[in-house]
Amino acid sequence: MSIQGVFYLIAVILLVLAALPIPARGFSLALLGAAFALLAYSWDSITAG
């Protein structure tokens, strides 16, 4: 599995956890999941140097 796939997997897990009624103190799981999804989406542009 590529690093891009790992980032997408982390994003999905975080977004599923954000949908559950689990209190997260100090940070938003949904925002963190969205950040990982954006990182995975742009990974090819970031590393194509």
Secondary structure, DSSP 8 states (H G I E B T S, - for coil): --HHHHHHHHHHHHHHHHHSS---SSS-HHHHHHHHHHHHHTHHHHH--
